[in-house]
Amino acid sequence: MEHFNDSSDILQHHARLCRVNGLIVVGILHFRNLQWLYHRVLDHTDVKKHNTDMMNLVTFINFANTSSLEIQSLTYVGAISFWNHDTAGGRLKTSFRHTVSLGIRTVIDYC
């Protein structure tokens, strides 16, 4: 869903496919806050491919309310994860991105 501009349209499509009393399970990236900043600075080409506006719980609450759906569970899952898809720049820039990524992951794992 995070690759589409209109998340409500994608959610509506899932709802139409769901049978009565069925279950819709949605998992998306959480490219917000620190995650967004990291990718904005060090992995800009990847973050541009994502619709970060829809990466919040309110998006799903609003969808459920307007579609008469019941939310059984709504939470962020997993831990913050830092990776790099951007290969632009020279060897120094690429090494810097990987070093920062590794350092952040190490700090998060330690905490």
Steps between C-alpha positions, in 0.01 A plus 500: 500500500782740571588508131160638393392863519141424604509266798123521551444359151730206574331437836157514331619243248604268784163551671315410179699176474431405860204273569236588759648463849839452336828640621727755335862498617716790385869548566694804385833665558515772762705761316424773750700695757859373541456237228387770253786732595757225454372409153441863401864580568678176411264305273302771323415302186329229706295731723369683190339175384277483810179674602604595853181699564302181545747340740313580817227328698248779440486404131366158596266631769344740249468227240332262746258771616396604150471139382310365802780259583597385847865529602608198702862602538688810389861547594844545358691172483866426480793718587654792322711369216755692298609388155630663184381469142665818378830425327554852367825666587849372528651234716539741795131596501389137470733396785372787713136392447577141595702605806222728627242228436703242690565744786130585540398133489765417761379776735136394459584133563702598806218710648 
